[in-house]
Amino acid sequence: MNLTNVTAFVNGEVKRYDLRQLYHIHRTYEVKRQRIQKLAKKPKTSKKLLEKYSKRERNRAKDFMHKLTAQIVRELKDNNCGAIFEDLKGIKDNVLNGSKEMNRKLSKWSARTFQFMLEYKLKWLGLDVRFVDPKNSSKTCPLCSGCMVAYEGRLMKCENCTLVIDRDVVAVLNLRVWGAGFPPKALDEPEREELSRNENSKYLHIPT
């Protein structure tokens, strides 16, 4: 999960769930707070307005996440499968030490809340939920387990087999394998052929 989308691998298909509306909600209220904080001569009014808009932001964000997580859970239920998540505990503490701009962006990242909503809805339906350490999940080649490096935009390239693939797709493929209890390893031939055949080809290039 990043600021603008959730990438998933469901029933052999890479899916993207749009989070731009959620980001827009947080960004809108961030601007409102910045304007309110300028009311230095009216501290009581400023405090009331901050509380008012902070509550609205939380409610709008939760409403969006509840609706989207319900949609995802319905799709997983239809496929009779649970979910493998990145273990994001303490993730913000590890990354909130960069630039002020990056810290501001990460403050609008609702990944843990989103995961919590998905988790309890899946468990309510009796579907399995697993958490996997995401370390190097976007840097390990899903075909040969080689090292992947930044290539172009959000694409990654394997230094070993020269696979070029979207970094989010790399991560979900690896999480799928690791979550099943296997160590980092290449996809088998049928999976490789299926991935290159279907619409997910827009996310990757398998060299010949």
C-alpha positions in Angstrom: 0.0 0.0 0.0 1.3 3.4 -0.9 -0.2 6.9 -0.8 -2.3 6.6 -4.0 -3.1 2.9 -4.4 -3.2 -0.6 -3.0 -1.7 -3.2 -5.2 -2.9 -6.8 -4.7 -2.6 -10.2 -6.4 -6.0 -11.8 -6.4 -6.9 -15.1 -8.1 -3.9 -14.8 -10.5 -4.5 -11.2 -11.4 -2.7 -8.0 -10.3 -5.3 -5.5 -9.1 -5.0 -1.8 -8.2 -7.3 -0.1 -5.8 -7.3 3.7 -6.1 -6.5 5.7 -3.0 -6.3 9.1 -4.5 -9.6 10.2 -3.0 -8.3 9.3 0.5 -5.1 11.3 -0.1 -7.2 14.2 -1.4 -9.3 14.1 1.8 -6.2 14.4 4.0 -4.6 17.0 1.8 -7.8 19.2 1.8 -7.9 19.2 5.6 -4.2 19.8 5.9 -4.7 23.1 3.9 -7.7 24.0 6.2 -5.6 23.5 9.3 -2.8 25.6 7.9 -5.2 28.5 7.4 -6.8 28.1 10.8 -3.4 28.1 12.6 -2.8 31.6 11.2 -5.6 32.9 13.5 -3.1 33.7 16.2 -5.2 36.5 17.6 -8.2 34.1 18.2 -6.8 31.0 19.9 -10.2 29.8 21.2 -11.8 30.1 17.8 -8.7 28.4 16.2 -8.9 25.5 18.7 -12.6 24.9 18.0 -12.2 25.0 14.3 -9.2 22.6 14.4 -11.2 20.1 16.5 -14.2 20.5 14.1 -12.3 19.9 10.9 -10.1 17.1 12.4 -13.2 15.2 13.3 -14.6 15.7 9.8 -11.4 14.5 8.3 -11.4 11.3 10.4 -15.0 10.6 9.6 -14.5 11.1 5.8 -11.4 9.0 5.7 -12.9 6.2 7.8 -16.0 6.2 5.6 -13.9 5.9 2.4 -11.8 3.1 3.9 -14.8 1.2 5.2 -16.4 1.2 1.7 -13.2 0.2 -0.1 -12.3 -2.5 2.4 -15.8 -3.9 2.2 -15.4 -4.1 -1.6 -12.1 -5.9 -1.3 -13.4 -8.3 1.2 -16.4 -9.2 -1.0 -13.9 -10.0 -3.9 -11.8 -12.2 -1.6 -14.9 -13.9 -0.2 -16.1 -14.7 -3.8 -12.7 -16.3 -4.4 -12.7 -18.0 -1.0 -9.3 -16.7 -0.1 -7.8 -14.7 2.8 -5.1 -12.1 2.6 -1.3 -11.8 3.1 -0.4 -8.3 4.4 2.9 -6.5 4.8 3.7 -6.3 8.5 3.7 -2.5 8.9 4.0 -2.3 12.7 6.3 0.6 13.6 6.8 1.5 10.0 6.2 5.2 10.4 8.7 5.4 13.3 11.3 4.0 11.0 10.7 6.3 8.1 9.6 9.6 9.8 13.1 11.0 9.8 13.5 12.4 6.3 12.6 15.7 4.9 9.7 17.8 6.1 7.9 17.2 2.9 8.2 13.4 3.1 7.1 13.5 6.8 4.0 15.5 5.7 3.1 13.0 3.0 3.6 10.0 5.4 1.3 11.7 7.9 -1.5 11.2 5.3 -0.7 7.5 4.9 -3.5 5.4 6.5 -2.0 2.0 5.9 -2.3 0.5 9.4 -5.9 1.7 9.8 -6.7 0.3 6.3 -5.1 -3.1 7.2 -7.0 -3.2 10.5 -10.3 -2.7 8.8 -9.5 -5.4 6.2 -8.2 -7.8 8.9 -11.2 -7.8 11.2 -13.7 -8.0 8.2 -11.9 -11.0 6.8 -11.6 -12.7 10.2 -15.3 -12.0 10.8 -16.0 -14.1 7.6 -13.6 -16.8 8.8 -11.0 -16.0 6.1 -7.3 -16.5 6.9 -5.1 -13.4 7.5 -1.3 -13.5 7.6 1.4 -10.9 8.1 4.8 -11.0 6.4 8.0 -9.0 7.0 8.1 -6.8 3.8 11.9 -6.3 4.0 13.3 -6.5 0.5 10.0 -7.5 -0.9 10.3 -5.0 -3.8 14.0 -5.7 -4.2 13.9 -9.5 -4.7 13.2 -10.8 -8.2 10.1 -13.0 -8.2 11.5 -15.1 -11.1 15.1 -15.9 -10.1 15.4 -14.4 -6.6 18.1 -12.0 -7.9 18.6 -8.4 -6.7 16.4 -5.8 -8.3 17.5 -2.2 -8.8 15.6 1.0 -9.8 15.2 1.1 -13.5 12.7 3.8 -14.7 9.9 5.5 -12.8 8.4 2.8 -10.6 9.9 0.0 -12.6 12.6 -2.3 -11.2 15.1 -4.4 -13.1 16.7 -7.7 -12.0 20.5 -7.6 -12.3 20.5 -11.4 -12.8 17.7 -12.3 -15.3 17.0 -8.7 -16.6 13.3 -8.9 -15.7 11.7 -5.4 -15.7 8.6 -5.1 -13.6 6.6 -2.6 -11.5 8.0 -2.4 -7.9 4.5 -2.9 -6.4 3.9 -6.0 -8.5 7.3 -7.3 -7.4 6.3 -6.9 -3.7 2.9 -8.6 -4.0 4.3 -11.6 -5.9 7.0 -12.0 -3.2 4.5 -11.5 -0.3 2.3 -14.2 -1.8 5.2 -16.7 -1.9 6.6 -15.8 1.5 3.1 -15.7 3.1 2.6 -19.3 1.9 5.6 -20.3 4.0 8.2 -20.6 1.3 11.5 -18.7 1.3 12.3 -16.2 -1.5 12.3 -18.2 -4.8 11.3 -18.0 -8.4 7.8 -18.4 -9.7 7.2 -21.8 -11.4 6.8 -22.0 -15.2 2.9 -22.1 -15.3 2.8 -18.9 -13.1 5.4 -17.2 -15.3 3.5 -18.0 -18.5 0.1 -16.9 -17.0 1.6 -13.6 -15.7 3.1 -12.8 -19.2 -0.2 -13.8 -21.0 -2.8 -11.8 -19.2 -3.4 -8.1 -18.8 -0.8 -7.8 -16.1 1.8 -7.7 -18.9 1.5 -3.9 -18.7 3.3 -4.1 -15.4 6.1 -6.3 -16.5 8.5 -7.4 -19.3 9.8 -10.9 -19.3 13.0 -11.2 -21.4 13.2 -13.9 -24.0 
